Amino acid sequence: MIEEGRGYDVESVREDFPILTRRVADDRPLVYLDSANTSQKPQAVVDAMSEHLLRHNANVARAVHQLGAEATQAFEDARADVARFIGASRPEEVIFTKNASEALNLVARVVGEPSDYSVGRGDEVVVTEMEHHSNLVPWQMLCRRVGTRLRWFGLTEEGRLDTAVGDIINELTKVVSLTYVSNALGTVNPVERIARRAHEVGALVVVDASQAVPQMPVNVSTLGADLVAFTGHKMCGPTGIGVLWGRYDLLAELPPFLGGGEMIETVTMQGSTYAPPPHRFEAGTPPIAEAVGLGAAVRYLERLGMENVAAHERRITAYALEALQQVPGLKIMGPSEMVDRGGAVSFTLDGVHPHDVAQVLDSLGIAVRAGHHCAKPVHQRFGIQASARMSPYLYTTTGEIDSLVKGLDHVQAFFGTSGGAR
């Protein structure tokens, strides 16, 4: 088994997350292994949001009084924090949305409108078979709306992209949109290589980085993407806030997504002109306290160091992969070794439905996810309806992985399948 790394004190990190001290399921310690679904929040994030709401609450960019100025400053400081964290060239490249799904829908909607980047009849959009529904359904909607053809990279038996199909990206391709790290398989995709090919034919590259930004250093200036979406609640931030990053020159050419307050330059009864990015894409009152919380989450992750977070994620996932493969009748979906792999580990257990696996584990205080993980095509590819998924994060210990393995023994014993106490 792999030991905890010397440069990362996971027990000290856990002290920053009050919820991890909870007792659940008849006074058992909480073992939280559902961080790909949503991460837990450190005290620093809770405190930042509470401080803002109690002392600085006001709407942004709409008032000249002191509270309005303080709220606006905090909101724009959060934008600058996120820009720095992902290597953006300027804060104006960061658009706040309510989640990654909205960010991806924004892109899929505006590229169907008239602009230098319009997608229309006869064009093609390329995705992958491992996409989260948030990066698949919006493109299907675009294709139905404007007559574009949807194409996709399939998957190998190991759960990696089958990029051997040479003509998937071709002169008809206008957009290539793919996940950086699969939420179901854990696969880390070769974004830079695919982006180079897409740019050779003049296509835009959109990346869903919801599972990547929380786990490892991501620098948008070198990634090769034109637009990158991710969400706050998977990276120690609150729910209700997401991010769309885009090249500023591209954002300045794209039409707005929603109309309303603050996204305008001027309005008359005859027509409107639009504000420059990012405000062009932030109609209405934005998620202000949530942005403050996301800024605090970014600063917390920076203090830990994303290289340290990534190293811990690799260690704990490698430990989990090795341990889970010792469980009789357990089959891992996706790569079974820590090569180009993230932390989400989906699996099936012979003779037990994934929902039953999760329910019995929950009775032991162990939280995992069960279902299709908003990735039904992945499950269809492997001929199953659902899977269980464990997903560690920066606060996960090897002891918690051991508890999961023992819990799976209990599941098998409970259902009388091929397991038993270890």
Number of C-alpha atoms within 10 A of each C-alpha: 9 12 9 15 13 7 9 16 14 18 11 10 14 17 14 16 18 12 15 18 12 12 13 15 13 9 10 13 16 19 26 23 24 20 26 28 18 18 24 22 21 21 17 18 25 17 13 18 22 16 14 19 15 8 11 19 18 20 18 22 15 13 13 10 9 11 16 18 18 18 24 21 14 20 26 19 16 26 25 18 22 25 23 15 20 18 16 21 14 13 21 20 24 28 23 30 26 19 20 26 23 21 29 27 19 18 22 25 19 19 21 19 17 12 12 10 19 14 25 20 12 12 18 23 25 23 22 22 24 30 25 24 15 17 26 23 16 19 25 15 15 22 22 13 13 15 16 23 19 18 16 21 19 18 18 13 12 14 22 23 19 16 17 9 10 8 9 18 26 16 14 16 25 24 26 25 29 29 27 24 28 29 27 31 27 29 28 21 18 17 19 15 11 18 22 16 15 24 19 11 14 16 25 20 24 27 26 27 22 28 25 23 22 27 28 19 17 16 15 21 14 10 17 20 24 20 23 29 27 27 30 30 27 24 27 27 30 26 19 20 26 27 29 27 27 25 19 20 10 15 22 16 13 20 19 24 19 14 15 12 13 20 22 19 12 11 10 7 5 5 7 12 12 17 17 17 23 21 20 25 27 24 17 13 13 18 20 25 24 26 31 30 30 32 27 26 28 25 18 19 20 15 10 14 14 19 14 21 22 20 17 26 24 22 19 27 28 21 20 24 18 16 16 21 14 10 19 16 15 16 16 19 24 24 20 20 11 17 11 14 23 29 32 28 27 26 21 20 21 15 13 16 17 23 16 14 24 24 18 20 22 19 14 23 23 25 22 25 23 22 18 21 20 14 22 19 19 27 21 13 16 14 9 13 15 21 25 24 29 26 28 29 27 27 24 23 20 20 10 19 23 15 17 25 19 17 22 24 19 20 24 23 14 13 14 12 16 15 18 16 11 8
